[in-house]
Amino acid sequence: MNSDSNSFGTRASSINRALDQIGDKWCLLILQEVFWGVNTFSQMLAGTGASKGVLTDRLNWLQSIDCLRKETSGRHPVYHLTKKSIELYHNGLMAMVWERTHFSSPDLDKVELVHDRCGKPFWPVMQCGRCDKTVDSRDISFKPGPGAAVDQRATKTRRRSPAATRSSSKALYHNLIDLLGDRWTANLVALAFHGLKRFDEFHRELPVATNILADRLKRLVNEGVLSQQPYQRSPLRYEYQLTDKGRDLFPYFVTLLSWGNKYCSTDAGDPMLLTHSCCGNTLQAQVRCDQCSEVLIATEVHFHL
């Protein structure tokens, strides 16, 4: 993306690497549109609410990282998903689950997903591929993997742009995108799953200005994703803990981690390993049909509005 960059080091994380590629609000909106069949520039301009400059910038970026392919044989260029971006399908499904659980969304409530394999309307669930139990963040422990190290990342200063609108009838998880389509906010939620609770702990992991960190924590509290509890009275200091609404974001981040392990990895291996305490195995999270329990594949699902 068009940006001025400065390098800084953070603990290696497949989630961070994935967010660096597709975690920008506009990138998430564009990919959502293309998943729902909106794939020309003019359609995406209306559907995302982005300015022409921002849309052009993000389309070029998504092509450069092989998440979109532009076809120019027709009258107007058409943008298609690639194998890499199609594998974000489970991430989109988990975003829809969170959105429907925590928001009243008439557009999303109208959507009926049908699994072609069993022929039934369904709703996606995340289960452990070893023991078939529903994945819950409280049953997961983390330990460094073979790729645990320090990543050199770049801070990007982007042009300011107007807030996204809801002009697209298919913007089915705009609340999640509005919340997590900000680099620092998404990183804070991911770190909370690793047990970080205090301002100074977050600040050690994220070299972000203290006023920005305070602003993002305040927003997560206001959105009901984190709760704020005092642990020291003089001077007053707070801990930030995930609420039920926050913990329900775990499947979204697990799918992001899996995608990052596959497409944003280094030769060193996965930076983080997740263990499922219910069965004692390395977590193999699978997004399945709640009717037949088969793993969902993008080409085997259609929808009705």
C-alpha positions as CSV (number, residue, x, y, z in Angstrom):
1,M,0.0,0.0,0.0
2,N,1.1,3.6,-0.5
3,S,2.8,4.4,2.8
4,D,5.8,5.7,4.6
5,S,7.4,2.8,6.6
6,N,9.5,2.5,9.7
7,S,10.8,-0.9,10.9
8,F,10.3,-2.3,14.4
9,G,10.6,-5.7,16.0
10,T,7.8,-7.7,17.6
11,R,7.4,-11.3,18.7
12,A,6.9,-13.5,15.6
13,S,3.2,-14.2,15.1
14,S,1.3,-15.6,12.1
15,I,-1.7,-13.4,13.1
16,N,0.4,-10.3,12.9
17,R,1.8,-11.4,9.6
18,A,-1.7,-12.0,8.3
19,L,-2.9,-8.7,9.6
20,D,0.0,-6.9,7.9
21,Q,-1.3,-8.4,4.6
22,I,-5.1,-8.2,4.7
23,G,-6.0,-6.7,8.1
24,D,-6.6,-3.2,6.8
25,K,-10.3,-2.2,6.9
26,W,-10.5,-1.5,3.2
27,C,-8.8,-4.8,2.2
28,L,-11.3,-6.7,4.4
29,L,-14.2,-4.9,2.8
30,I,-12.9,-5.5,-0.7
31,L,-12.3,-9.2,-0.1
32,Q,-15.8,-9.6,1.4
33,E,-17.3,-7.9,-1.7
34,V,-15.5,-10.2,-4.1
35,F,-16.5,-13.3,-2.1
36,W,-20.1,-12.2,-2.7
37,G,-19.6,-11.7,-6.4
38,V,-19.1,-8.0,-6.5
39,N,-16.0,-7.7,-8.6
40,T,-15.8,-4.6,-10.8
41,F,-14.3,-1.3,-9.7
42,S,-17.6,0.6,-9.9
43,Q,-19.5,-2.1,-7.9
44,M,-16.8,-2.1,-5.2
45,L,-16.7,1.7,-5.1
46,A,-20.4,1.7,-4.2
47,G,-20.2,-1.4,-2.0
48,T,-17.3,-0.4,0.2
49,G,-17.7,3.4,0.4
50,A,-14.0,3.9,-0.3
51,S,-12.7,6.8,-2.3
52,K,-11.4,6.1,-5.8
53,G,-7.8,6.6,-4.6
54,V,-8.1,4.3,-1.6
55,L,-9.8,1.6,-3.6
56,T,-7.2,1.7,-6.4
57,D,-4.4,1.6,-3.8
58,R,-5.9,-1.5,-2.0
59,L,-6.7,-3.3,-5.2
60,N,-3.1,-2.9,-6.3
61,W,-1.9,-4.1,-2.9
62,L,-4.1,-7.2,-2.9
63,Q,-2.9,-8.1,-6.4
64,S,0.7,-7.6,-5.3
65,I,0.3,-10.2,-2.5
66,D,-1.6,-12.6,-4.8
67,C,-5.0,-12.2,-3.1
68,L,-6.7,-10.8,-6.2
69,R,-6.3,-11.5,-9.9
70,K,-7.4,-8.8,-12.5
71,E,-9.0,-10.0,-15.7
72,T,-8.8,-7.3,-18.5
73,S,-10.3,-9.2,-21.5
74,G,-13.8,-7.7,-21.2
75,R,-15.1,-4.1,-21.4
76,H,-14.3,-3.4,-17.7
77,P,-11.6,-5.1,-15.6
78,V,-12.9,-7.8,-13.3
79,Y,-11.2,-8.9,-10.1
80,H,-11.2,-12.5,-9.1
81,L,-10.2,-14.4,-5.9
82,T,-7.0,-16.5,-6.0
83,K,-6.3,-19.8,-4.3
84,K,-4.7,-17.8,-1.5
85,S,-7.7,-15.5,-0.8
86,I,-10.3,-18.3,-1.3
87,E,-8.7,-20.0,1.7
88,L,-9.9,-17.0,3.8
89,Y,-13.4,-18.5,3.4
90,H,-13.4,-20.0,6.9
91,N,-12.3,-16.7,8.3
92,G,-15.3,-15.0,6.7
93,L,-17.6,-17.6,8.0
94,M,-16.4,-17.1,11.6
95,A,-16.8,-13.3,11.1
96,M,-20.4,-13.9,10.1
97,V,-21.0,-16.1,13.2
98,W,-19.7,-13.4,15.5
99,E,-21.7,-10.7,13.8
100,R,-24.9,-12.7,14.0
101,T,-24.3,-13.6,17.7
102,H,-23.6,-10.1,18.9
103,F,-25.5,-7.7,16.6
104,S,-29.0,-7.3,15.2
105,S,-28.2,-7.3,11.5
106,P,-31.2,-7.6,9.2
107,D,-29.0,-8.1,6.1
108,L,-27.2,-11.0,7.7
109,D,-30.4,-12.5,9.2
110,K,-31.8,-12.8,5.7
111,V,-28.9,-15.0,4.5
112,E,-29.5,-18.7,4.4
113,L,-26.4,-20.8,3.9
114,V,-27.0,-24.2,2.2
115,H,-24.4,-27.0,2.3
116,D,-24.5,-28.8,-1.1
117,R,-23.0,-32.0,0.4
118,C,-25.9,-32.6,2.8
119,G,-28.5,-30.4,1.1
120,K,-29.5,-28.6,4.3
121,P,-29.5,-25.1,5.5
122,F,-26.7,-24.8,8.1
123,W,-24.6,-22.5,10.3
124,P,-20.8,-22.9,10.6
125,V,-19.2,-24.2,13.8
126,M,-15.5,-24.5,14.7
127,Q,-14.6,-27.9,16.2
128,C,-11.4,-29.7,17.0
129,G,-10.4,-32.1,14.3
130,R,-9.1,-34.6,16.9
131,C,-11.9,-34.8,19.5
132,D,-14.8,-33.1,17.7
133,K,-15.5,-30.7,20.5
134,T,-16.5,-27.1,19.9
135,V,-13.4,-24.9,20.2
136,D,-13.4,-22.5,23.2
137,S,-10.5,-20.2,23.9
138,R,-10.5,-21.2,27.6
139,D,-9.6,-24.7,26.5
140,I,-6.5,-23.6,24.6
141,S,-2.9,-23.1,25.8
142,F,-0.1,-21.5,23.8
143,K,3.6,-22.4,23.5
144,P,6.3,-21.1,21.2
145,G,6.7,-23.1,18.0
146,P,9.9,-23.8,15.9
147,G,9.5,-20.4,14.2
148,A,9.4,-18.4,17.5
149,A,11.6,-15.4,17.0
150,V,11.3,-11.6,16.3
151,D,9.7,-10.3,13.2
152,Q,10.8,-7.0,11.7
153,R,7.6,-5.2,10.8
154,A,6.8,-1.9,9.2
155,T,4.6,0.8,10.5
156,K,2.6,2.3,7.6
157,T,1.3,5.8,7.5
158,R,-1.7,5.8,5.1
159,R,-3.7,8.6,3.7
160,R,-6.7,9.5,5.8
161,S,-9.9,8.4,4.1
162,P,-13.7,8.7,4.9
163,A,-15.3,6.0,7.1
164,A,-16.8,3.0,5.3
165,T,-20.4,3.2,4.5
166,R,-23.0,0.4,4.5
167,S,-24.2,0.9,1.0
168,S,-23.7,-2.7,0.1
169,S,-26.5,-5.1,1.0
170,K,-23.8,-7.8,1.2
171,A,-21.7,-6.1,3.9
172,L,-22.6,-8.9,6.2
173,Y,-20.0,-8.4,9.0
174,H,-19.3,-4.6,8.9
175,N,-19.3,-4.4,12.7
176,L,-16.4,-6.8,12.9
177,I,-14.6,-5.0,10.1
178,D,-15.2,-1.6,11.7
179,L,-13.7,-3.0,14.9
180,L,-10.8,-5.2,13.8
181,G,-10.0,-3.4,10.5
182,D,-7.6,-1.3,12.6
183,R,-4.1,-2.8,13.0
184,W,-3.6,-1.9,16.7
185,T,-7.1,-2.9,17.8
186,A,-6.8,-6.3,16.2
187,N,-3.4,-6.9,17.7
188,L,-4.7,-6.0,21.2
189,V,-7.5,-8.6,21.0
190,A,-5.0,-11.2,19.7
191,L,-2.6,-10.5,22.6
192,A,-5.5,-10.7,25.1
193,F,-6.0,-14.3,24.1
194,H,-2.3,-14.9,25.1
195,G,-3.1,-13.7,28.6
196,L,-1.9,-10.1,28.4
197,K,-4.0,-7.8,30.6
198,R,-2.2,-4.7,31.6
199,F,-1.4,-1.5,29.8
200,D,2.4,-1.9,30.2
201,E,2.2,-5.5,28.9
202,F,0.5,-4.5,25.8
203,H,2.9,-1.6,25.3
204,R,5.9,-3.9,25.5
205,E,4.5,-6.0,22.7
206,L,3.3,-3.2,20.5
207,P,5.6,-0.2,20.0
208,V,2.6,2.2,19.6
209,A,2.3,5.7,21.1
210,T,0.7,5.5,24.6
211,N,-2.2,7.8,23.6
212,I,-3.1,5.5,20.7
213,L,-2.9,2.4,22.9
214,A,-5.1,4.1,25.5
215,D,-7.6,5.0,22.8
216,R,-7.8,1.5,21.4
217,L,-8.2,-0.1,24.8
218,K,-11.0,2.4,25.6
219,R,-12.8,1.5,22.4
220,L,-12.6,-2.2,23.1
221,V,-14.1,-1.6,26.6
222,N,-16.8,0.6,25.1
223,E,-17.6,-2.1,22.5
224,G,-17.9,-4.7,25.2
225,V,-15.0,-6.8,24.0
226,L,-12.8,-6.1,27.0
227,S,-13.8,-5.3,30.6
228,Q,-11.8,-2.9,32.8
229,Q,-11.0,-4.0,36.3
230,P,-8.8,-2.0,38.8
231,Y,-5.8,-3.9,40.2
232,Q,-4.2,-1.0,41.9
233,R,-5.8,2.0,43.7
234,S,-3.0,4.5,44.2
235,P,-2.2,5.3,41.5
236,L,-5.2,3.8,39.8
237,R,-4.3,1.0,37.3
238,Y,-6.5,-1.3,35.3
239,E,-6.4,-4.8,33.9
240,Y,-8.3,-5.5,30.7
241,Q,-10.0,-8.9,30.4
242,L,-11.9,-10.5,27.5
243,T,-15.6,-10.6,27.9
244,D,-17.8,-13.3,26.4
245,K,-18.2,-11.1,23.4
246,G,-14.4,-10.9,23.2
247,R,-13.8,-14.6,23.6
248,D,-16.3,-15.3,20.8
249,L,-13.7,-13.7,18.5
250,F,-11.4,-16.6,19.1
251,P,-12.5,-18.7,16.1
252,Y,-12.0,-15.7,13.8
253,F,-8.4,-15.3,15.0
254,V,-7.7,-19.0,14.8
255,T,-8.7,-19.1,11.1
256,L,-6.5,-16.0,10.6
257,L,-3.6,-17.8,12.4
258,S,-4.0,-20.9,10.2
259,W,-4.0,-18.8,7.1
260,G,-1.0,-16.9,8.3
261,N,0.8,-20.1,9.0
262,K,0.3,-21.3,5.5
263,Y,0.7,-18.1,3.5
264,C,2.9,-15.8,5.6
265,S,5.3,-18.2,7.1
266,T,9.1,-18.4,7.0
267,D,11.3,-21.5,6.6
268,A,11.7,-21.6,10.4
269,G,8.1,-23.0,10.9
270,D,5.1,-21.9,12.9
271,P,5.8,-19.2,15.6
272,M,3.1,-20.5,17.9
273,L,1.6,-23.9,18.7
274,L,-1.9,-24.3,20.2
275,T,-2.8,-27.2,22.4
276,H,-6.4,-28.3,23.0
277,S,-6.8,-29.3,26.6
278,C,-9.9,-31.4,26.0
279,C,-7.9,-34.0,24.1
280,G,-4.3,-32.9,24.8
281,N,-3.5,-32.7,21.1
282,T,-2.2,-29.8,19.0
283,L,-5.3,-27.9,17.9
284,Q,-6.6,-28.8,14.5
285,A,-9.4,-26.3,14.2
286,Q,-12.0,-27.2,11.5
287,V,-14.9,-25.1,10.4
288,R,-17.8,-27.5,9.8
289,C,-21.5,-27.8,8.9
290,D,-23.6,-28.0,12.0
291,Q,-26.0,-30.4,10.2
292,C,-23.6,-33.1,8.8
293,S,-20.3,-32.2,10.6
294,E,-18.4,-32.2,7.3
295,V,-15.6,-29.6,6.9
296,L,-16.9,-26.7,4.8
297,I,-15.5,-26.0,1.3
298,A,-16.3,-22.7,-0.4
299,T,-17.3,-24.4,-3.7
300,E,-19.8,-26.7,-1.8
301,V,-21.8,-23.8,-0.2
302,H,-24.4,-21.5,-1.7
303,F,-26.6,-18.9,-0.2
304,H,-30.1,-17.5,-0.5
305,L,-31.1,-14.0,0.5
